[in-house]
């Protein structure tokens, strides 16, 4: 009896694990790309990492020295951007934060996010002078 129970448990576990495995990632998952435009100066990269915790998606683009981190809330019918942190793109480093004094729009279609708005920060050539920059980020996750 104990052997039959162990066999049934192992078979059920195998079915569950097979359903969760999903096999090899699809080409769309592998081919994540992004473009970041700051004040219309565009930068493209294939270094994209997307993660999700409950309804919040975090998208890391580029490197820790040059790129962006985007946090999107997908809880509502339409996704909203909670924050955008831009790191040394077009010599600009700055941030957009939902509820702050700048504005951002968020669109999602065909696994692609397009986030556009304004961010407050500074230019690396004049780091002590605050500035506002327009940005547009297009990223596929």
TORMIFI-737370 format. One line per 2 residues: number of its first residue (from 0); their letters; for each residue x negated, y, z negated of N, C-alpha, C, O. Coordinates in nm, 2 decimals. Each point is the difference from the previous one (the first is absolute). Example, Ala and Ser with C-alpha at 12.3 -4.5 7.8 and 13.67 -1.06 7.14 Angstrom:
! residues 2
0	AS	-1.32 -0.57 -0.78 0.09 0.12 0.00 -0.09 0.12 0.00 -0.10 0.00 -0.07  0.14 0.11 0.14 -0.09 0.11 0.00 0.08 0.11 -0.08 -0.05 0.11 -0.01
This chain:
! residues 141
0	XX	-0.08 -0.12 0.00 0.08 0.12 0.00 -0.09 0.13 0.00 0.03 0.09 0.07  -0.13 -0.10 -0.16 -0.09 0.12 -0.01 -0.07 0.02 0.14 -0.02 0.12 0.04
2	XX	-0.02 -0.23 0.03 -0.07 0.02 0.13 0.10 0.06 0.10 -0.05 0.08 0.08  0.18 -0.12 -0.08 0.09 0.06 0.10 0.02 0.14 -0.03 0.01 0.08 0.09
4	XX	0.00 -0.04 -0.22 0.02 0.15 -0.03 -0.13 0.08 0.04 0.02 0.11 0.06  -0.14 -0.17 -0.08 -0.12 0.07 0.04 0.00 0.01 0.15 -0.04 0.11 0.05
6	XX	0.08 -0.21 0.02 0.00 0.00 0.15 0.10 0.10 0.05 -0.03 0.08 0.10  0.15 -0.07 -0.16 0.10 0.10 0.04 -0.05 0.14 -0.03 0.03 0.09 0.08
8	XX	-0.09 -0.07 -0.19 -0.05 0.13 -0.04 -0.11 0.05 0.10 0.00 0.11 0.05  -0.09 -0.20 -0.01 -0.11 0.03 0.09 0.06 0.03 0.14 -0.05 0.09 0.07
10	XX	0.15 -0.16 -0.03 0.07 0.02 0.13 0.06 0.14 0.00 -0.01 0.07 0.10  0.09 -0.04 -0.21 0.06 0.13 0.00 -0.10 0.11 0.00 0.02 0.11 0.06
12	XX	-0.13 -0.12 -0.14 -0.10 0.10 0.00 -0.06 0.02 0.14 -0.03 0.11 0.04  0.01 -0.22 0.03 -0.06 0.01 0.14 0.09 0.08 0.09 -0.05 0.08 0.08
14	XX	0.18 -0.10 -0.09 0.10 0.07 0.08 0.00 0.15 -0.03 -0.01 0.08 0.09  0.00 -0.05 -0.22 0.00 0.14 -0.04 -0.13 0.07 0.05 0.01 0.11 0.05
16	XX	-0.12 -0.18 -0.07 -0.13 0.06 0.04 -0.01 0.02 0.16 -0.05 0.10 0.05  0.11 -0.20 0.02 0.00 0.01 0.14 0.08 0.12 0.05 -0.03 0.07 0.09
18	XX	0.14 -0.04 -0.16 0.09 0.11 0.04 -0.07 0.13 -0.03 0.03 0.10 0.06  -0.11 -0.09 -0.17 -0.07 0.12 -0.04 -0.12 0.03 0.08 -0.04 0.12 0.01
20	XX	-0.02 -0.22 0.05 -0.13 0.01 0.06 0.00 0.09 0.12 -0.09 0.09 0.02  0.19 -0.10 0.07 0.01 0.08 0.11 -0.10 -0.02 0.11 0.01 0.06 0.11
22	XX	-0.11 -0.14 -0.13 -0.09 -0.03 0.10 -0.09 0.12 0.03 -0.02 0.08 -0.09  -0.04 -0.08 0.21 -0.10 0.11 0.03 0.08 0.13 0.02 0.11 0.00 0.04
24	XX	-0.18 0.11 -0.08 0.07 0.13 0.02 0.03 0.03 0.15 -0.08 -0.04 0.08  0.18 0.11 -0.05 0.03 0.03 0.13 -0.09 0.11 0.05 -0.07 0.06 -0.08
26	XX	0.06 -0.04 0.21 -0.09 0.10 0.06 0.04 0.14 -0.05 -0.09 0.08 -0.01  0.22 -0.06 -0.01 0.04 0.14 -0.05 -0.06 0.02 -0.14 -0.03 0.12 -0.03
28	XX	0.02 -0.22 -0.05 -0.06 0.02 -0.14 -0.15 0.03 0.01 -0.05 0.07 -0.07  -0.01 -0.14 0.17 -0.15 0.02 0.01 -0.03 0.13 0.06 -0.10 0.07 -0.03
30	XX	0.18 -0.02 0.13 -0.03 0.12 0.08 0.06 0.13 -0.06 0.05 0.08 0.07  -0.07 -0.06 -0.20 0.04 0.12 -0.06 -0.09 0.11 0.05 -0.13 -0.01 -0.01
32	XX	0.18 0.12 0.05 -0.07 0.12 0.04 0.06 0.12 -0.06 0.11 0.00 -0.04  -0.19 0.11 0.05 0.05 0.13 -0.06 -0.06 0.12 0.07 -0.12 -0.01 0.05
34	XX	0.19 0.12 -0.04 -0.06 0.12 0.04 0.04 0.11 -0.10 0.11 0.00 -0.05  -0.21 0.08 0.02 0.02 0.11 -0.10 -0.03 0.13 0.08 -0.12 0.01 0.04
36	XX	0.21 0.08 -0.04 -0.03 0.14 0.06 0.01 0.10 -0.11 0.10 0.01 -0.07  -0.20 0.07 0.05 0.00 0.11 -0.09 -0.03 0.13 0.08 -0.10 0.01 0.06
38	XX	0.20 0.08 -0.07 -0.01 0.12 0.08 -0.02 -0.03 0.15 -0.08 0.07 0.07  0.14 -0.18 -0.03 0.00 -0.04 0.14 -0.13 -0.07 0.05 -0.01 -0.04 0.11
40	XX	-0.09 0.03 -0.20 -0.12 -0.08 0.03 0.02 -0.14 -0.04 0.02 -0.03 -0.12  -0.01 -0.06 0.22 0.04 -0.14 -0.03 -0.12 -0.10 -0.02 -0.10 0.02 0.07
42	XX	0.12 -0.11 -0.16 -0.10 -0.11 -0.02 0.08 -0.13 0.00 0.11 -0.01 -0.05  -0.17 -0.09 0.11 0.06 -0.13 0.01 -0.08 -0.11 -0.07 -0.13 0.02 0.00
44	XX	0.19 -0.12 -0.06 -0.07 -0.10 -0.07 0.08 -0.13 0.01 0.12 0.00 0.01  -0.19 -0.11 -0.02 0.06 -0.13 -0.01 -0.01 -0.05 -0.15 0.04 -0.11 -0.03
46	XX	-0.10 0.19 -0.05 -0.02 -0.04 -0.14 0.13 0.04 -0.08 0.01 0.11 -0.05  0.08 -0.20 0.04 0.13 0.02 -0.06 0.03 -0.11 -0.10 -0.01 -0.12 0.04
48	XX	0.05 0.15 -0.16 0.04 -0.10 -0.10 0.14 0.04 -0.05 0.02 0.11 -0.05  0.07 -0.20 0.06 0.14 0.03 -0.05 0.03 -0.10 -0.11 -0.02 -0.12 0.01
50	XX	0.07 0.17 -0.12 0.05 -0.08 -0.11 0.13 0.05 -0.05 0.04 0.12 0.02  0.03 -0.21 -0.09 0.14 0.04 -0.04 0.02 -0.05 -0.14 -0.03 -0.12 -0.03
52	XX	0.09 0.20 -0.06 0.04 -0.04 -0.13 0.15 0.04 -0.02 0.03 0.12 0.00  0.06 -0.21 0.00 0.14 0.02 0.00 0.04 0.09 0.12 -0.02 -0.05 0.11
54	XX	0.07 0.17 -0.13 0.05 0.09 0.11 -0.11 0.09 0.04 0.03 0.09 0.09  -0.15 -0.09 -0.14 -0.10 0.10 0.03 -0.11 -0.06 0.08 -0.06 -0.10 -0.04
56	XX	0.03 0.16 0.15 -0.11 -0.05 0.09 -0.11 0.10 0.00 0.02 0.12 0.01  -0.14 -0.17 -0.03 -0.12 0.08 0.00 -0.08 -0.04 0.12 -0.03 -0.11 0.03
58	XX	-0.01 0.22 0.04 -0.08 -0.02 0.13 -0.13 0.07 -0.01 0.00 0.12 -0.02  -0.11 -0.20 0.02 -0.13 0.06 0.00 -0.06 0.00 0.14 0.00 -0.10 0.07
60	XX	-0.04 0.22 -0.03 -0.05 0.02 0.14 -0.15 0.04 0.00 -0.03 0.10 -0.08  -0.05 -0.16 0.16 -0.14 0.05 0.00 -0.08 -0.06 -0.12 0.02 -0.10 -0.05
62	XX	-0.12 0.19 0.01 -0.09 -0.04 -0.11 0.03 0.09 -0.12 0.08 0.09 0.01  -0.15 -0.12 -0.12 0.02 0.08 -0.12 -0.07 0.14 0.02 0.03 0.09 -0.07
64	XX	-0.11 -0.07 0.18 -0.06 0.13 0.03 0.07 0.08 0.10 -0.01 0.12 0.00  0.08 -0.19 0.09 0.08 0.07 0.11 0.12 -0.08 0.03 -0.01 -0.11 0.05
66	XX	0.13 0.17 -0.07 0.12 -0.07 0.03 0.12 0.05 -0.08 0.00 0.12 -0.03  0.09 -0.20 0.00 0.12 0.04 -0.07 0.06 -0.11 -0.08 -0.02 -0.12 0.03
68	XX	0.09 0.15 -0.14 0.08 -0.09 -0.07 0.15 0.05 0.00 0.02 0.11 -0.05  0.07 -0.19 0.09 0.14 0.04 0.01 0.08 -0.09 -0.09 -0.02 -0.12 0.00
70	XX	0.11 0.18 -0.07 0.09 -0.08 -0.09 0.15 0.03 0.05 0.04 0.11 -0.01  0.03 -0.22 0.05 0.13 0.02 0.06 0.10 -0.08 -0.09 -0.02 -0.11 -0.04
72	XX	0.13 0.18 0.01 0.11 -0.06 -0.08 0.10 -0.05 0.10 0.06 0.08 0.08  -0.03 -0.21 -0.08 0.09 -0.06 0.10 0.13 -0.04 -0.07 0.08 -0.08 0.06
74	XX	-0.05 0.13 -0.18 0.12 -0.04 -0.07 0.13 0.05 0.06 0.10 -0.07 0.00  -0.10 0.19 0.05 0.12 0.06 0.06 0.02 -0.05 0.15 -0.09 -0.08 0.05
76	XX	0.20 0.11 0.01 0.02 -0.04 0.14 -0.11 0.05 0.09 -0.04 -0.07 0.09  -0.01 0.19 -0.11 -0.10 0.06 0.08 -0.13 0.01 -0.09 0.01 0.05 -0.11
78	XX	-0.13 -0.10 0.16 -0.12 0.01 -0.09 -0.04 0.15 -0.02 0.02 0.08 0.09  -0.07 -0.06 -0.21 -0.06 0.14 -0.03 -0.14 -0.02 -0.04 -0.04 -0.10 -0.07
80	XX	-0.04 0.20 0.10 -0.14 0.00 -0.04 -0.01 0.07 -0.14 0.04 0.11 -0.02  -0.10 -0.19 -0.07 -0.03 0.05 -0.13 -0.12 0.09 -0.01 -0.01 0.10 -0.06
82	XX	-0.10 -0.15 0.13 -0.12 0.08 0.00 -0.09 -0.04 0.12 0.01 -0.11 0.06  -0.09 0.20 -0.02 -0.10 -0.02 0.10 -0.13 0.07 -0.05 0.00 0.12 -0.03
84	XX	-0.11 -0.20 0.02 -0.13 0.05 -0.04 -0.09 -0.01 0.12 -0.03 -0.11 0.04  -0.02 0.22 0.01 -0.09 0.01 0.12 -0.14 0.02 -0.05 -0.02 0.09 -0.08
86	XX	-0.07 -0.17 0.13 -0.14 0.00 -0.04 -0.09 0.04 0.11 -0.02 -0.09 0.09  -0.03 0.21 -0.08 -0.10 0.04 0.10 0.04 -0.04 0.14 -0.08 -0.06 0.07
88	XX	0.19 0.10 -0.03 0.05 -0.02 0.14 0.00 0.14 0.07 0.07 0.09 -0.05  -0.15 -0.07 0.15 -0.01 0.13 0.06 -0.05 0.10 -0.09 0.04 0.12 0.00
90	XX	-0.13 -0.16 -0.09 -0.06 0.08 -0.11 0.10 0.04 -0.11 -0.03 0.09 -0.08  0.15 -0.14 0.08 0.10 0.03 -0.10 0.02 -0.11 -0.10 0.00 -0.12 0.04
92	XX	0.01 0.16 -0.16 0.04 -0.09 -0.11 0.11 0.06 -0.08 -0.01 0.12 -0.04  0.12 -0.19 0.03 0.11 0.06 -0.07 0.11 -0.11 -0.03 -0.01 -0.12 0.03
94	XX	0.13 0.17 -0.07 0.10 -0.08 -0.04 0.14 0.06 0.02 0.02 0.12 -0.02  0.07 -0.21 0.06 0.15 0.03 -0.01 0.05 -0.08 -0.11 -0.03 -0.12 -0.02
96	XX	0.13 0.17 -0.06 0.06 -0.07 -0.10 0.15 0.04 0.00 0.04 0.11 0.00  0.05 -0.21 0.00 0.14 0.02 0.00 0.04 0.08 -0.12 -0.04 -0.03 -0.11
98	XX	0.12 0.13 0.13 0.04 0.09 -0.11 -0.09 0.12 -0.02 0.03 0.09 -0.08  -0.14 -0.09 0.16 -0.09 0.12 -0.01 0.05 0.11 0.09 0.11 0.00 0.04
100	XX	-0.20 0.09 -0.01 0.04 0.11 0.08 -0.02 -0.02 0.15 0.02 0.09 0.08  -0.06 -0.21 -0.03 -0.01 -0.03 0.14 0.10 -0.10 0.04 0.07 -0.06 -0.09
102	XX	-0.05 0.04 0.22 0.11 -0.08 0.05 -0.06 -0.11 0.09 -0.10 0.02 0.07  0.16 -0.14 -0.07 -0.04 -0.11 0.10 0.13 -0.07 0.04 0.09 -0.02 -0.07
104	XX	-0.10 -0.03 0.20 0.11 -0.08 0.06 -0.06 -0.14 0.02 -0.12 -0.02 0.02  0.21 -0.08 -0.03 -0.04 -0.14 0.01 0.10 -0.06 0.10 0.12 0.00 -0.02
106	XX	-0.18 -0.07 0.12 0.08 -0.08 0.09 -0.06 -0.14 0.01 -0.12 -0.02 -0.01  0.20 -0.08 0.02 -0.04 -0.14 0.01 0.07 -0.06 0.12 0.13 0.00 0.00
108	XX	-0.20 -0.06 0.09 0.06 -0.07 0.12 -0.10 -0.10 0.05 -0.12 0.03 0.02  0.16 -0.15 0.01 -0.09 -0.11 0.06 -0.12 -0.02 -0.08 -0.11 0.00 0.06
110	XX	0.12 -0.01 -0.19 -0.11 -0.02 -0.09 -0.10 0.11 -0.01 -0.11 -0.02 -0.04  0.15 0.14 0.09 -0.09 0.11 0.01 0.05 0.12 -0.09 0.12 0.04 0.02
112	XX	-0.20 0.01 -0.10 0.04 0.12 -0.08 -0.06 0.12 0.07 -0.11 0.00 0.04  0.19 0.11 -0.04 -0.05 0.13 0.05 0.03 0.10 -0.11 0.12 0.02 -0.04
114	XX	-0.22 0.03 -0.02 0.01 0.10 -0.11 -0.06 0.13 0.04 -0.12 0.00 0.04  0.19 0.11 -0.05 -0.05 0.13 0.04 0.04 0.10 -0.11 0.10 -0.01 -0.06
116	XX	-0.19 0.11 0.04 0.03 0.10 -0.10 -0.12 0.09 -0.02 -0.08 0.02 0.09  0.08 0.04 -0.21 -0.11 0.09 -0.04 -0.06 -0.05 -0.13 0.07 -0.06 -0.08
118	XX	-0.20 0.08 0.07 -0.07 -0.04 -0.12 -0.08 0.12 -0.05 -0.05 0.08 0.08  0.03 -0.07 -0.21 -0.08 0.10 -0.06 -0.14 -0.06 -0.04 -0.01 -0.11 -0.05
120	XX	-0.10 0.18 0.08 -0.13 -0.05 -0.03 -0.10 0.10 0.03 0.01 0.12 -0.02  -0.12 -0.17 0.08 -0.12 0.09 0.03 -0.07 -0.06 0.12 0.01 -0.11 0.04
122	XX	-0.09 0.20 0.02 -0.09 -0.04 0.12 -0.14 -0.02 -0.06 -0.04 0.07 -0.09  -0.02 -0.18 0.14 -0.13 -0.03 -0.06 -0.11 0.11 0.03 -0.10 0.01 -0.08
124	XX	0.12 0.07 0.18 -0.09 0.12 0.02 0.02 0.11 -0.10 -0.09 0.07 -0.03  0.21 -0.06 -0.03 0.03 0.10 -0.10 0.08 -0.06 -0.11 0.12 0.03 -0.01
126	XX	-0.18 -0.12 -0.07 0.08 -0.08 -0.10 0.06 0.09 -0.11 0.09 -0.05 -0.06  -0.14 0.17 0.04 0.06 0.08 -0.11 0.12 0.08 0.05 0.06 0.07 -0.08
128	XX	-0.03 -0.07 0.21 0.11 0.07 0.05 0.12 -0.09 0.03 -0.01 -0.09 0.09  0.12 0.11 -0.16 0.12 -0.09 0.02 0.05 0.03 0.14 0.00 0.11 0.05
130	XX	0.06 -0.22 0.01 0.06 0.01 0.13 0.11 -0.10 0.02 0.01 -0.10 -0.08  0.08 0.13 0.17 0.11 -0.09 0.04 -0.03 -0.05 0.14 -0.04 0.08 0.09
132	XX	0.07 -0.21 -0.07 -0.02 -0.06 0.13 0.12 -0.08 0.04 0.07 -0.05 -0.09  -0.04 0.05 0.22 0.11 -0.09 0.05 -0.06 -0.13 0.03 -0.12 -0.02 0.03
134	XX	0.20 -0.09 -0.05 -0.05 -0.13 0.03 0.11 -0.08 0.06 0.12 0.02 -0.01  -0.17 -0.12 0.09 0.09 -0.10 0.06 -0.07 -0.14 -0.01 -0.11 -0.01 0.06
136	XX	0.17 -0.08 -0.12 -0.06 -0.14 -0.01 0.09 -0.10 0.06 0.12 0.00 -0.03  -0.17 -0.08 0.12 0.07 -0.10 0.07 -0.07 -0.13 -0.03 -0.12 -0.02 0.03
138	XX	0.19 -0.07 -0.10 -0.06 -0.13 -0.04 0.09 -0.11 0.01 0.12 0.00 -0.02  -0.18 -0.11 0.07 0.08 -0.13 0.02 -0.04 -0.10 -0.11 -0.12 -0.02 -0.02
140	X	0.22 -0.02 -0.05 -0.03 -0.10 -0.11 0.09 -0.13 0.02 -0.01 -0.09 -0.08
